[in-house]
Amino acid sequence: MIDVSTGGLVPHARIPVQTGYQVPFAAKIREEAGIRTGAVGMITEAEYAYQIITRGCADLVLIGREMLRDPYWSIRARCHLDEEPNWPLAYGYAVKQQRRGK
């Protein structure tokens, strides 16, 4: 799998930064090279991440900076997509107690 990013490591790079700005590059590499790709680039919403995968633009969505801002992003995303969250095992007891209203 290739983590697709246009870099921006040089001062003169002009990269139009907006939500999902790296996704078209991941889609093109995936399609033309037949290699699994990971999309990056200001992907912060669960629904958009889901669309990237289901539309075949990438095989994986990498959300590193958003996970730094919100370590529970993946749990919130699953709830937003109406799926049961996968709680870390150590959280299990506390979550079950909370659901029972204790």
C-alpha positions as CSV (number, residue, x, y, z in Angstrom):
1,M,0.0,0.0,0.0
2,I,1.2,3.5,-0.8
3,D,0.4,6.4,1.6
4,V,-0.3,9.0,-1.1
5,S,0.8,12.6,-0.3
6,T,2.1,15.3,-2.6
7,G,4.6,16.3,0.1
8,G,5.0,20.0,0.3
9,L,8.5,19.7,1.7
10,V,10.0,22.5,-0.4
11,P,9.2,26.2,0.2
12,H,8.2,26.9,-3.4
13,A,5.5,24.1,-3.5
14,R,2.1,25.4,-4.3
15,I,-0.4,22.9,-3.1
16,P,-4.1,23.9,-3.0
17,V,-5.0,22.8,0.5
18,Q,-8.7,21.9,1.0
19,T,-10.7,18.9,2.3
20,G,-9.6,15.8,0.5
21,Y,-7.0,17.6,-1.7
22,Q,-4.8,14.5,-1.8
23,V,-7.6,12.0,-2.7
24,P,-7.5,12.4,-6.5
25,F,-3.8,11.4,-6.4
26,A,-4.6,8.3,-4.4
27,A,-7.4,7.4,-6.8
28,K,-5.2,7.9,-9.9
29,I,-2.3,5.7,-8.5
30,R,-4.8,3.1,-7.4
31,E,-6.5,3.0,-10.8
32,E,-3.5,3.2,-13.1
33,A,-0.9,1.2,-11.2
34,G,-3.3,-1.3,-9.6
35,I,-1.7,-0.7,-6.2
36,R,-3.6,-0.3,-2.9
37,T,-3.5,3.3,-1.7
38,G,-4.1,5.3,1.4
39,A,-5.7,8.7,1.0
40,V,-4.8,11.7,3.2
41,G,-5.4,15.4,3.2
42,M,-7.7,17.2,5.7
43,I,-10.1,14.3,5.9
44,T,-12.0,15.0,9.2
45,E,-15.6,13.8,8.6
46,A,-16.7,10.2,8.9
47,E,-19.1,10.4,6.0
48,Y,-16.4,11.7,3.7
49,A,-13.9,9.1,4.7
50,Y,-16.6,6.4,4.1
51,Q,-17.3,7.9,0.6
52,I,-13.6,7.8,-0.3
53,I,-13.6,4.0,0.4
54,T,-16.9,3.1,-1.1
55,R,-16.3,5.1,-4.3
56,G,-13.1,3.3,-4.8
57,C,-10.8,6.3,-4.5
58,A,-8.6,4.6,-2.0
59,D,-8.3,1.4,0.0
60,L,-7.6,3.2,3.3
61,V,-8.1,6.6,4.7
62,L,-5.4,7.9,7.0
63,I,-6.4,10.6,9.5
64,G,-3.3,11.2,11.5
65,R,-3.7,14.9,12.4
66,E,-7.4,14.5,13.2
67,M,-6.6,11.6,15.5
68,L,-4.1,13.8,17.3
69,R,-6.8,16.4,17.8
70,D,-9.4,13.8,18.8
71,P,-8.1,10.5,19.9
72,Y,-11.7,9.1,20.0
73,W,-12.3,10.1,16.3
74,S,-12.8,6.5,15.2
75,I,-15.3,5.8,17.9
76,R,-17.3,9.0,17.1
77,A,-17.1,8.1,13.4
78,R,-18.7,4.7,13.9
79,C,-21.5,6.3,15.9
80,H,-22.0,8.9,13.3
81,L,-22.3,6.1,10.7
82,D,-24.8,4.3,12.9
83,E,-22.5,1.5,13.7
84,E,-21.7,0.1,17.1
85,P,-18.3,1.4,18.3
86,N,-15.5,-1.0,18.9
87,W,-14.5,0.0,22.4
88,P,-11.0,-0.9,23.6
89,L,-11.2,-3.9,25.9
90,A,-10.1,-1.9,29.0
91,Y,-13.1,0.4,28.4
92,G,-15.6,-2.4,28.3
93,Y,-16.7,-2.4,31.9
94,A,-17.1,1.3,32.1
95,V,-19.1,1.5,28.9
96,K,-21.4,-1.4,29.9
97,Q,-22.0,0.3,33.3
98,Q,-22.9,3.6,31.5
99,R,-25.4,1.9,29.2
100,R,-27.1,0.3,32.2
101,G,-27.4,3.8,33.8
102,K,-25.0,3.1,36.6
